């Protein structure tokens, strides 16, 4: 249902334009009873992104990364964060961007990638729309050690647990990243279900 006709933007103020863009917007929203209510919200625009779960169906493994994430650290996560490879689109198509990110972070050059859904990850304050992919990989796809872009502060490790181990890592709290949990659950339901690959 389109809601554009129910929103009247009154004022937009840029609060920060350093790393990404933080804005404060005052607007009126027409409620379900027809009345208009004035509201104020802050939005953080960091662009849209893409993420991928690489899987080897025959070996029942997945390829994950582990790296330091300062926002998670300041919120009590005193460990490296385990994630699926991901990155911002930076004006590229989601598929092109995720192929480049996979090679940069993991060292694997993959050709078989497929988008399975997209989602807003924190719509209360962050504008980012994330495109979710899955793709198969094998040992012959490795072209480098990966590790990310050191100039951007990346120092990325590569992990290769079995799908069972990865799901256990969700249960015991070792995996706490939302996009990674979503893709691992997708894999359990669609890629590794009953030992048959449906990709």
Secondary structure, DSSP 8 states (H G I E B T S, - for coil): ---GGGEEEEEEEEEEESSSEEEEEEEEEE-TTS-EEEEEEEEEE---EEEEEEEETTTTEEEEEEE--HHHHHTT--S-EEE-EEEE-TTS-HHHHHHHHHHHHHSB----EEEEEEEES-TTTB--EEEEEEEE--GGGB-S-----GGGT---EEE--BHHHHHHHHHTTS---HHHHHHHHHIIIIISGGG----
